[in-house]
Amino acid sequence: MAELENQSQFAELLYSGVASLKSHPDYKTKRKRRELQSSGQQFSESYIEKIANQLGISPNTLKSWIGQMGQKYVPSRIEDGKLFAILWLILKHSDMRISWFIDILKTTSIPVLDPPSPPWVKACMSKAKLQLENQTFGSPDEGDIEWLVHRMFDQQAPPAVDSLPLASNIGVSLSPPLAVHNLPTRWANIFVGRKMKLELLNKWMHSASPMCLVTGWGGMGKSTLVLESAYACLGEARGEAAKIGYHWPRFASIIWVSADLKGMSFDYFLDTIAYQLGRVELLGHAINEKQFIVRNALATTALTGQIVIIVDNIDSSNLDILSFLSNLPQKVKVVLTSREHEQQLFQQNSRDLFTIQLDGLEKEDALRYLAQETQYHLSTSHIVSKKKHLSDILESDRNTLMELIEVTAGNPKALALSVAYIADDVIPLEAFIKEIRSASYSLTSIFDYLFGHTWNRCLEDVQKLWMVLNFFHTPPDEHSWATAAGLDPRRFHLAVDQMRAYTLIATERFESGLYYRAHQTVIAYGEQKLQENQPFRIEAENRWGSYYIAFVDQQLQHEGLSHPYWKCLPGADMTLVKKEWPNLFKLLQWTIDRKHSTFLIELLLRLSHFLSRVSLPLRIEYGMKAATAANEEQLWLLEALFRIDMIGWACFELGDMERGLQQIHKSLAILEERQHELDPSQKTEYNDLLSLAHQFLARYYAAKNDIDQAKEYIRRTLSIEASPVILHRTLLTQGNIAMLEEKYELASEVLEEAHRVSSIYGGEMSIESFYFLGVAYLNCRQFEKAENAFNQLLYYEHNANQIELIYYQFAQAQLLYSKGKSTEAVQQLQQTLSRIDSWEQEIHIRQEVENLHNKLLSSAALDH
């Protein structure tokens, strides 16, 4: 008997294998007539039944193995013959790889040979006992086993090194890219040298070592080297990366995370990984929850193939990140680039760390790089004098060029800046070399020297763009960057052209947009200059804040409403806002650090509903900050709004009813205390807030099952004259209370009225609205109407977020159950619970999901 040492992981892995057979022709569900029944009704033989029959077990036994009956029903042991039989069926009829076979055996007490050998796998498969074609039980045919073993090892074997064609320097794809990735555009037009370092990095990628550090001075090309290696793993090798003579491994996912100037926050680091793993809605989780969720997401994704995480420009201040990276799941590799050494980063030597020290380019490589960099500037320049200076560099004798390489320590960035500097007729090549040598500049001083002279020769518009680069957490686009600097499009493009000529920036394209990035040394120098120019800094920060307020308005605004808070209700496509979220979050943090209450309030008036789709705890945290800021600014109506809806609503959604109630009572106290200060123009907003507060009290008592008190507060709410957007919410709560009373026809009528009211201002894409209406229809046995309402929950079907998917999946489970499909309903409920665990574990709907899940499991209603 095989003992299951990790039952939950065994069930998860086996479920993925069994599910892969569902669409196989041999296991597709076929309808048959039940001949022994007088009714002659149809029945379906499911793929689960077919697999179970081949194994000689009941369908429910198989369901317990794969966790469909719940984790507590997963057995502690399975007969060896049955275990290898199901693994045989899965490997034979699906595309599951040998890595899956090894991973699942590692959850049992069976000894595992890793890496596996063909004879060992053959011996395992020979132990399988299943129903054969002659209706007897026995082992698979030896010829079939040979065929399967050959296929398994043929799939995983990398091509022989000798058979790999060498790509040219331009770059030829050896095979289609397999990895999902977020790699930035390459930073160099050419890639010269570094053959030995590339070979070391390639060797590490093929090794079992989990972490690699590429270290060296700024500008040495650490990021470029790692980026080139990553593209090589996508089959897009060029330069020496295409000639090293070893194949580059393929990864299932390549995740690039770049630190900003002042060090990367742990939040941003986890956010980036979450986004790449399809978990964008984890952006604002509490750190303890987030790191747990992201680690689990990495482990799950790694089941489909190896992952590599590249963290660029990390430093020793990122202790949380370094700790997280030191304890990652199997099949997740990490590449770090840093100016700091191993001992500085980890405080001690780590035997698991593979270190590559990057120094200046080798002399011949440096000469080639210098020549190609000069040629590039020559081909893009249209100024006669500059072309002459560039030609002079190319025509210089070898000894002079070698002196330039020597004084710059072969640093690629310093060489590139020197070419741009000399070409601009600042100083002849020989004089430049002499000045650097006589001053005994360090490499850091050379950058300051080059940037200083470049700064003095820059147009004022270039200086403005340079100074505001540090505002952005991710590379800015034209509109955000130009606005912060205060430039119109014509001046912006002229300044950008000069920055390119000075090798200060590079461009990268993301989807249809163009973004501008700069080396950290460039950003640092610009920030230093910004601190020396306080009047410009204040003006630029105000433009920066105003730009993003207008940006959010443009992306999220609801045309049928006027109040900025309600104008940004859910319904708009949030893709671009999510793309800019790191920059928006940096701006939010700036408003708090600088105590800029006006920008904080204006931003959160617009982002509150967006935050409900990103993170409810984050919405509460920043709602409290906004309420405090509104109080300090004597904006009591806004303070009440933030406390009632931004904080109170989110607390109720998380099931923290008492905290939400506390905020409602505090808001009512504010409204009562300040009502004598009401201006006639504020009467409508005051009534809306009073109505909204009473509606939330009704919701509170409904959750406490005090229906009479809940109905009393709804009566009070309806007696207050409120705007349609508030009345819509009151009707939703009234409909929900009717459902709690099991008055489903009344509930559907009230909820339909809520939809009619919302149509006055263009309608709402509200989760509660469609969910409650669908459940009301469901209980009225109006299945088609219910399904149509539930489908509205995914109004951006291919870009739905977690909270929409949670409600949608739960709704579908209820629909399946109502139609008598209990087993499918249980599967849907299990997926819903998994999604809740990966998003907001305390979301109040979880209890309803668990109740239905447990009810179905404990009943005899499961279909077989």
Buried (B, 14 or more C-beta within 10 A) or exposed (E): BBEBEEBEBBBBBBBBBBBBBBEBEEBEEEEEEEEEEEEEEEEEBBBBBBBBBBBBBEBBBBBBBBBBBBEEBBBEEBEBBBBBBBBBBBBBBBEBBBBBBBBBBBBBEBEBEEEBEEEBBBEBBEBBBBBEEEEEBEBBEEEEBEEBBEEBBEEEEEEEEEEBEEBEBEBBEBEEBBBBBBBBEBBBEBBBBBBEBBBBBBBBBEEEBBBBBBBBBBBBBBBBBBBBBBBBBBBBBBBBBBBBEBBBBBBBBBBBBBBBBEBBBBBBBBBBBBBBBEBBBBBBBEEEBBBBBBBEBBBBBBBBBBBBBBBBBBBBEBEBBBEBBBEBBEBBBBBBBBBBBBEEBBEEEBEEBBBBEBEBBBBEBBBBBBBBBBBBBBEEBEEEEBBEBBEBBEEBEEEEBBBBBBBBBBBBBBBBBBBBBBBBEBBEBEEBBBEBEEEEBEBEEBBBBBBEBBBEBBEEBBBBBBBBBBBBBBBBBBBBBBBBBBBEEEBBEBBBEBBBBBBBBBEBEBEEEEBBBBBBBBBBBBBEBBEEBEEBBEBBBBBBBBBBBEBBBEBBBBEBBEBBBBBBBBBBEBEBBBBBBBBBBBBBEBBBEEEBBBBBBBBBBBBBBBBBBBBBBBBBBBBBBBBBBBBEBEBBBBBBBBBBBBBBBBBBBBBBBEBBBBBBBBBBEBBEEBEEEEEEEBEBBBBBBBBBBBBBBBBBBBBEEBBEBBBBBBEBBBEBEBBBBBBBBBBBBBBBBBBEEEBBEBBBBBBBBBBEBBEEBEBBBBBBBBBBBBBBBBBBEBEEBBBBBBBBBBBBEEEBBBBBBBBBBBBBBBBBBBEEBBBBBBBBBBBBBEBBEBBBEBBBBBEEBBEBBEBBBEEEBBBB
